[in-house]
Amino acid sequence: MKRRFIIGIALVLVLSLVVTSCAGKPEAKEDPKKLAGEISVQVEKEWMDYYKQAAERVQKKYPEVKINLKEVASFDHLETLDKTSVTNPDVADVFAFPADRLYGLSEKEALASMDAKKMAEELGGFKDFDKSLGGRFNIDGQYLGFPYNIETLVVFVNKKNAEANKIDLTKNIELNDIKDPATVIIPMFNAWFGVAVTNAGDIEFLEKDVQGFMSDMIKPWEELSADQQAVITSIFKYWEKHNKAGTAMFDKDAAWGYIENEFKPGQKGVAQISGPWDQAKLIEVAGSENLQIFSIDKITASGKPLKHWKGGWGLAINSRLEQDPVKMAIAQEMIKEIVNPEFAIDIFKSTGKLLENVDVSVYKDSDLTDAQKELIEAVYASYEKSADRPLFSEWGGVWDTWQNAILSWNTSKPANAEAAYKEIKASFDAMMTNIK
């Protein structure tokens, strides 16, 4: 199913402004309320109440429209799509997907091209749509998704542990300066967290260039920039401290239990990086009275502020709708209502999602709790400073490549950062050979 169908022209056929009679005289404009049809929309259980309200707003505007809400978890829905095809009735007409799945879904030809720029203009609030998350959904001039929410990592701090361990929270926490390795607890062997540190030194694990792909991690040590060498050194020193202390931080299975235990009150864990989705869990671990949230640059590596990715989710239209301009129009109307900034607070309360085109002041002036407001403010601040997340499918090879390299230090026991980097380079050399 090809995505060459021009949606703009299709919608003109559906909601035409002028219809010319046989005599060539213009007739009256068509009533938009005559838009009629039926579509299905994927929705997670927790989102259902809000989605019902969004569907009702669409149906109030277009009385002959019917929207069927399919209760299914987003990743379960994507798994069904992966295993079957867009024609499967269990696959909804409108669904949510994480931005890093864009290229895979595009290659499967599962996504319809939508008039996202016009939708963004109608919703308002986007400073520069193409330079924002919206532009990340553009492949070869076609918008294959519409921004749902933004997300990135932030710093969670246990204030009680900070006080007990004499960590001054009015200042940034420098990785190289921590004496007890448990003070900052980051599973750096996992690239999801590791990139927050490597991004501080502008290290590219894998990116596209005019010749195909490149990686900073295949350069000889002496060709790395001073900042890149400094950040790799910070990672090595962090590993070295944990290795000497005999902690489980660099055990890919045991690390997660170690992190949770160290963040409990009375332990050594002061700061950790995680996503906004972990707030409830960390309140349970640390206690609401002890938890404080900062933007990700609260932690530095060799003086360089940590920064994560500009992550997020999108809303997609099933490509099977491309040949039905009426359903395409309905799907776009539903997407606009789901992310209608007028209901930003309701969206957050129901789904936990934050809109890119809504100013943080809207959330701060709402009836959300102080803890929620603190989290939201940190997410927006971190997002602003973070790097664009690579979305091409080849990046998938980085996960194991980085993990295997870092965990190999447990066996090879490198004497210094340059020796440790050789293990990283060898791992990435092998990855790049397979990619090319």
C-alpha positions as CSV (number, residue, x, y, z in Angstrom):
1,M,0.0,0.0,0.0
2,K,1.7,3.2,-1.2
3,R,1.7,6.5,0.6
4,R,1.6,8.6,-2.5
5,F,-2.0,9.6,-1.9
6,I,-2.2,13.4,-1.6
7,I,-4.2,14.0,1.5
8,G,-4.7,17.7,0.8
9,I,-6.4,17.0,-2.4
10,A,-8.4,14.2,-0.8
11,L,-9.8,16.4,1.9
12,V,-10.8,18.9,-0.8
13,L,-13.0,16.2,-2.2
14,V,-14.5,15.6,1.2
15,L,-15.0,19.1,2.6
16,S,-15.0,21.0,-0.7
17,L,-15.7,24.7,-0.4
18,V,-17.4,25.2,-3.7
19,V,-19.2,22.7,-5.9
20,T,-19.8,23.8,-9.4
21,S,-23.1,23.0,-11.1
22,C,-23.6,21.8,-14.6
23,A,-24.3,25.4,-15.6
24,G,-21.0,26.4,-14.2
25,K,-22.6,28.5,-11.3
26,P,-21.2,28.0,-7.8
27,E,-23.4,26.2,-5.3
28,A,-23.6,26.8,-1.5
29,K,-20.7,25.6,0.7
30,E,-21.1,22.1,1.9
31,D,-22.0,21.8,5.6
32,P,-19.0,20.3,7.4
33,K,-21.4,18.5,9.8
34,K,-22.2,16.2,6.9
35,L,-18.8,14.5,7.4
36,A,-19.9,10.9,8.1
37,G,-18.1,7.7,8.7
38,E,-16.6,5.3,11.3
39,I,-13.1,4.7,12.5
40,S,-11.4,2.8,15.3
41,V,-8.9,4.2,17.8
42,Q,-6.4,2.3,20.0
43,V,-6.5,3.4,23.7
44,E,-4.9,2.1,26.8
45,K,-7.1,1.3,29.8
46,E,-5.9,4.2,31.9
47,W,-6.6,6.6,29.0
48,M,-10.1,5.5,28.3
49,D,-12.1,8.3,30.1
50,Y,-10.1,11.0,28.4
51,Y,-10.4,9.4,25.0
52,K,-14.1,9.1,25.4
53,Q,-14.3,12.8,26.0
54,A,-12.2,13.5,23.0
55,A,-14.4,11.3,20.8
56,E,-17.5,13.0,22.1
57,R,-16.1,16.4,21.1
58,V,-15.5,15.1,17.5
59,Q,-18.9,13.5,17.4
60,K,-20.6,16.7,18.6
61,K,-19.0,18.6,15.8
62,Y,-19.8,15.8,13.3
63,P,-23.0,14.0,14.4
64,E,-22.8,11.3,11.7
65,V,-19.3,10.3,12.8
66,K,-18.8,7.2,14.9
67,I,-15.5,6.5,16.8
68,N,-14.9,3.0,18.2
69,L,-12.4,2.9,21.0
70,K,-10.3,-0.3,21.1
71,E,-8.9,-0.9,24.6
72,V,-5.4,-2.3,24.1
73,A,-2.0,-1.5,25.4
74,S,0.2,0.4,22.9
75,F,3.0,-2.1,22.7
76,D,0.5,-5.0,22.5
77,H,-1.2,-3.2,19.6
78,L,2.2,-2.6,17.9
79,E,3.0,-6.3,18.3
80,T,-0.2,-7.3,16.6
81,L,0.7,-4.9,13.7
82,D,4.2,-6.3,13.5
83,K,2.9,-9.9,13.3
84,T,0.1,-9.2,10.8
85,S,-0.6,-6.3,8.6
86,V,-2.5,-3.0,8.4
87,T,-5.5,-4.8,7.0
88,N,-6.0,-6.8,10.3
89,P,-9.2,-5.5,11.9
90,D,-7.5,-5.8,15.3
91,V,-5.2,-3.0,14.2
92,A,-6.9,0.3,14.8
93,D,-7.2,3.2,12.4
94,V,-5.6,5.6,14.8
95,F,-2.9,4.5,17.3
96,A,-0.1,5.7,19.5
97,F,3.6,4.7,18.9
98,P,7.0,5.7,20.4
99,A,9.0,7.9,18.0
100,D,11.8,5.4,17.8
101,R,9.4,3.0,16.0
102,L,8.8,5.4,13.2
103,Y,11.2,4.0,10.6
104,G,10.2,0.4,11.3
105,L,6.6,1.2,10.8
106,S,7.4,3.3,7.7
107,E,9.3,0.4,6.2
108,K,6.3,-1.8,6.8
109,E,4.2,0.9,5.0
110,A,1.9,1.0,8.0
111,L,1.5,4.7,8.3
112,A,-0.6,7.1,6.3
113,S,0.7,10.5,5.4
114,M,-1.3,13.3,7.1
115,D,-1.6,17.0,6.8
116,A,0.4,17.6,10.0
117,K,1.5,21.1,9.3
118,K,-2.1,22.3,8.9
119,M,-3.2,20.3,12.0
120,A,-0.4,22.0,14.0
121,E,-1.5,25.5,12.8
122,E,-5.1,24.8,13.8
123,L,-4.0,23.6,17.3
124,G,-1.5,26.4,17.8
125,G,1.4,26.7,20.2
126,F,4.2,25.1,18.1
127,K,7.2,27.5,17.9
128,D,8.7,25.8,14.9
129,F,6.9,22.6,14.0
130,D,9.6,21.2,11.7
131,K,12.4,21.8,14.2
132,S,10.3,20.2,17.0
133,L,9.1,16.7,17.5
134,G,6.7,17.2,14.6
135,G,9.6,17.4,12.1
136,R,11.0,14.1,13.4
137,F,7.9,12.4,12.0
138,N,8.7,13.7,8.5
139,I,10.2,11.1,6.1
140,D,10.9,12.2,2.5
141,G,8.4,15.1,2.8
142,Q,5.6,13.1,4.3
143,Y,4.4,13.5,7.9
144,L,3.7,9.9,9.1
145,G,2.8,10.8,12.7
146,F,1.6,13.8,14.8
147,P,3.3,14.7,18.1
148,Y,1.6,13.2,21.1
149,N,3.9,13.9,24.0
150,I,7.5,14.8,24.8
151,E,9.6,12.9,27.3
152,T,13.2,12.7,28.5
153,L,15.1,11.8,31.6
154,V,15.4,14.0,34.8
155,V,17.3,13.7,38.1
156,F,15.5,12.3,41.1
157,V,17.1,13.2,44.5
158,N,16.6,11.7,47.9
159,K,17.0,14.8,50.1
160,K,17.4,12.8,53.3
161,N,20.3,10.8,51.9
162,A,21.8,14.0,50.5
163,E,21.8,15.6,54.0
164,A,23.2,12.5,55.7
165,N,26.0,12.2,53.1
166,K,26.7,15.9,53.1
167,I,25.8,16.5,49.5
168,D,25.1,20.2,48.8
169,L,22.0,20.3,46.6
170,T,22.4,24.0,45.9
171,K,25.3,22.9,43.6
172,N,25.6,20.5,40.7
173,I,26.7,17.0,41.5
174,E,30.0,16.2,39.6
175,L,30.6,12.5,38.9
176,N,34.3,12.8,39.2
177,D,34.0,14.3,42.7
178,I,31.8,11.7,44.4
179,K,33.7,9.7,47.0
180,D,31.1,6.9,47.6
181,P,30.2,5.5,44.2
182,A,26.6,4.9,45.3
183,T,26.0,8.7,45.7
184,V,25.0,8.9,42.0
185,I,23.4,5.7,40.8
186,I,23.3,5.4,37.0
187,P,23.4,2.0,35.1
188,M,25.8,3.4,32.5
189,F,26.2,0.0,30.8
190,N,22.6,0.4,29.5
191,A,22.7,2.8,26.5
192,W,19.3,4.3,27.5
193,F,21.0,5.8,30.6
194,G,24.5,5.9,29.2
195,V,23.7,8.3,26.4
196,A,22.8,10.9,29.1
197,V,26.5,10.9,30.0
198,T,28.0,10.5,26.5
199,N,25.7,13.2,25.1
200,A,27.4,15.5,27.6
201,G,30.6,15.2,25.5
202,D,28.7,15.3,22.2
203,I,29.6,11.7,21.5
204,E,27.7,10.1,18.6
205,F,27.3,6.4,18.9
206,L,25.9,6.1,15.4
207,E,24.6,8.7,12.9
208,K,24.0,9.0,9.2
209,D,26.3,11.0,7.0
210,V,26.7,11.5,3.3
211,Q,28.7,8.3,3.0
212,G,26.3,6.1,5.0
213,F,26.9,5.8,8.7
214,M,29.6,7.0,11.1
215,S,30.4,6.6,14.8
216,D,32.7,8.6,17.1
217,M,33.4,5.3,18.9
218,I,35.5,3.9,16.1
219,K,38.0,6.8,16.2
220,P,41.4,6.2,17.7
221,W,41.6,7.7,21.3
222,E,43.9,10.5,20.2
223,E,41.3,11.6,17.6
224,L,38.5,12.1,20.1
225,S,37.9,15.6,21.2
226,A,39.0,16.8,24.6
227,D,35.4,16.8,25.8
228,Q,34.8,13.2,24.5
229,Q,38.0,11.9,26.2
230,A,36.9,13.7,29.4
231,V,33.5,12.1,29.4
232,I,34.8,8.6,28.6
233,T,37.3,9.1,31.5
234,S,34.3,10.0,33.8
235,I,32.5,6.8,32.8
236,F,35.7,4.8,33.4
237,K,36.3,6.3,36.8
238,Y,32.7,5.7,37.8
239,W,33.1,2.0,36.8
240,E,36.4,1.9,38.6
241,K,34.9,3.2,41.9
242,H,32.1,0.6,41.8
243,N,34.4,-2.2,40.8
244,K,36.7,-1.5,43.8
245,A,33.7,-1.2,46.1
246,G,32.3,-4.5,44.8
247,T,28.9,-3.1,44.1
248,A,26.3,-4.6,41.7
249,M,26.1,-1.5,39.5
250,F,27.8,-3.1,36.6
251,D,25.9,-6.4,36.8
252,K,23.2,-6.1,34.1
253,D,20.8,-8.3,36.1
254,A,21.5,-7.3,39.6
255,A,22.0,-3.5,39.0
256,W,18.3,-2.7,39.1
257,G,17.8,-4.1,42.6
258,Y,20.9,-2.4,43.8
259,I,19.7,1.0,42.5
260,E,16.3,0.6,44.2
261,N,17.9,-0.4,47.5
262,E,20.5,2.4,47.5
263,F,17.8,5.0,46.9
264,K,15.9,4.1,50.1
265,P,16.2,6.5,53.0
266,G,19.2,5.7,55.2
267,Q,21.3,4.4,52.2
268,K,24.0,6.1,50.2
269,G,22.0,6.8,47.0
270,V,21.4,10.6,46.6
271,A,20.7,11.0,42.9
272,Q,19.5,8.9,40.0
273,I,18.3,9.7,36.5
274,S,15.0,8.3,35.3
275,G,11.9,9.2,33.4
276,P,8.7,10.9,34.6
277,W,6.9,7.6,34.5
278,D,8.9,6.4,37.5
279,Q,7.8,9.2,39.8
280,A,5.2,7.2,41.6
281,K,7.6,4.3,42.1
282,L,10.4,6.5,43.4
283,I,8.0,8.2,45.8
284,E,7.2,4.8,47.2
285,V,10.9,4.0,47.5
286,A,12.2,7.3,48.9
287,G,9.1,8.7,50.5
288,S,7.3,11.8,49.1
289,E,8.8,14.0,51.8
290,N,12.3,13.0,50.7
291,L,11.9,13.2,46.9
292,Q,13.1,16.2,44.9
293,I,13.3,16.5,41.2
294,F,15.8,18.5,39.1
295,S,16.5,18.9,35.4
296,I,19.1,16.5,34.0
297,D,21.9,19.0,34.1
298,K,22.0,18.8,37.9
299,I,24.6,16.1,37.3
300,T,27.8,16.8,35.4
301,A,30.6,14.6,34.0
302,S,34.0,16.3,33.9
303,G,32.1,19.6,34.2
304,K,29.8,18.9,31.3
305,P,26.1,18.8,32.1
306,L,24.3,15.6,31.4
307,K,21.7,15.7,28.6
308,H,19.4,13.0,27.4
309,W,17.3,12.7,24.2
310,K,14.3,14.6,23.0
311,G,12.1,11.6,23.1
312,G,8.4,11.3,22.6
313,W,5.4,9.5,21.1
314,G,3.3,10.2,18.1
315,L,-0.2,9.5,16.9
316,A,-0.5,7.6,13.6
317,I,-3.2,6.9,11.0
318,N,-3.3,3.4,9.6
319,S,-2.2,3.4,6.0
320,R,-5.3,1.5,4.9
321,L,-7.3,4.7,5.3
322,E,-5.3,6.5,2.6
323,Q,-7.8,5.5,-0.1
324,D,-10.7,6.7,2.0
325,P,-10.5,10.6,2.3
326,V,-13.6,10.7,4.5
327,K,-12.0,8.4,7.1
328,M,-8.7,10.2,6.8
329,A,-10.5,13.5,7.6
330,I,-12.2,11.9,10.7
331,A,-8.9,10.4,11.9
332,Q,-7.2,13.8,11.7
333,E,-10.0,15.4,13.6
334,M,-9.7,12.7,16.3
335,I,-6.0,13.2,16.6
336,K,-6.5,17.0,17.0
337,E,-8.9,16.4,19.8
338,I,-6.7,13.9,21.6
339,V,-3.9,16.5,21.8
340,N,-6.1,19.6,22.0
341,P,-4.0,22.0,24.2
342,E,-7.1,23.3,25.7
343,F,-7.3,20.0,27.7
344,A,-3.6,19.7,28.5
345,I,-4.2,19.2,32.2
346,D,-6.8,16.5,31.5
347,I,-4.4,14.8,29.2
348,F,-1.7,14.7,31.8
349,K,-4.0,13.5,34.5
350,S,-5.3,10.7,32.3
351,T,-2.2,9.6,30.4
352,G,0.8,11.3,32.0
353,K,1.7,12.9,28.7
354,L,3.0,16.4,28.2
355,L,2.4,18.4,25.1
356,E,5.2,20.1,23.3
357,N,3.0,23.0,22.2
358,V,1.9,23.9,25.8
359,D,3.9,26.3,27.9
360,V,5.0,24.9,31.3
361,S,3.2,27.8,33.0
362,V,-0.1,26.2,32.0
363,Y,0.7,23.2,34.2
364,K,2.2,25.3,37.0
365,D,-1.0,27.4,37.2
366,S,-3.3,24.3,37.3
367,D,-4.7,22.2,40.2
368,L,-2.0,19.6,39.8
369,T,0.0,18.6,42.9
370,D,3.2,20.4,43.8
371,A,5.1,17.1,43.1
372,Q,3.5,16.8,39.7
373,K,4.4,20.5,38.9
374,E,8.0,20.0,40.0
375,L,8.3,16.9,37.7
376,I,6.7,18.7,34.7
377,E,9.0,21.7,35.1
378,A,12.1,19.4,35.3
379,V,10.9,17.5,32.2
380,Y,10.4,20.7,30.1
381,A,13.8,22.1,31.2
382,S,15.6,18.8,30.5
383,Y,13.9,18.4,27.1
384,E,15.0,21.9,26.1
385,K,18.6,21.0,26.7
386,S,18.6,17.4,25.4
387,A,19.7,16.1,22.0
388,D,17.6,14.8,19.2
389,R,17.0,11.1,19.5
390,P,18.2,9.0,16.6
391,L,15.2,7.3,15.0
392,F,16.7,5.2,12.2
393,S,16.4,1.5,12.6
394,E,20.1,0.8,12.4
395,W,20.6,2.4,15.7
396,G,19.2,-0.7,17.3
397,G,22.6,-2.3,17.0
398,V,24.0,0.2,19.5
399,W,22.2,-1.3,22.6
400,D,24.1,-4.5,22.8
401,T,27.3,-3.0,21.3
402,W,27.6,-0.5,24.1
403,Q,26.5,-2.8,26.9
404,N,28.9,-5.6,25.9
405,A,31.8,-3.1,25.7
406,I,31.2,-1.5,29.1
407,L,30.5,-4.9,30.9
408,S,33.7,-6.3,29.3
409,W,35.6,-4.1,31.7
410,N,34.5,-6.4,34.6
411,T,36.8,-9.0,33.1
412,S,39.5,-7.1,31.3
413,K,40.1,-4.7,34.2
414,P,41.5,-1.8,32.1
415,A,44.2,0.3,33.9
416,N,43.0,3.6,32.6
417,A,40.5,5.4,30.4
418,E,42.4,4.9,27.2
419,A,42.7,1.2,27.8
420,A,39.0,1.1,28.7
421,Y,38.1,2.9,25.4
422,K,39.9,0.3,23.4
423,E,37.2,-2.2,24.5
424,I,34.5,0.3,23.4
425,K,36.2,0.8,20.0
426,A,36.6,-2.9,19.3
427,S,32.9,-3.4,20.0
428,F,31.9,-0.6,17.8
429,D,34.3,-1.6,15.0
430,A,32.5,-4.9,14.8
431,M,29.1,-3.2,14.8
432,M,30.1,-0.9,12.0
433,T,31.4,-3.7,9.9
434,N,28.1,-5.4,10.1
435,I,26.2,-2.2,9.2
436,K,28.3,-1.5,6.2
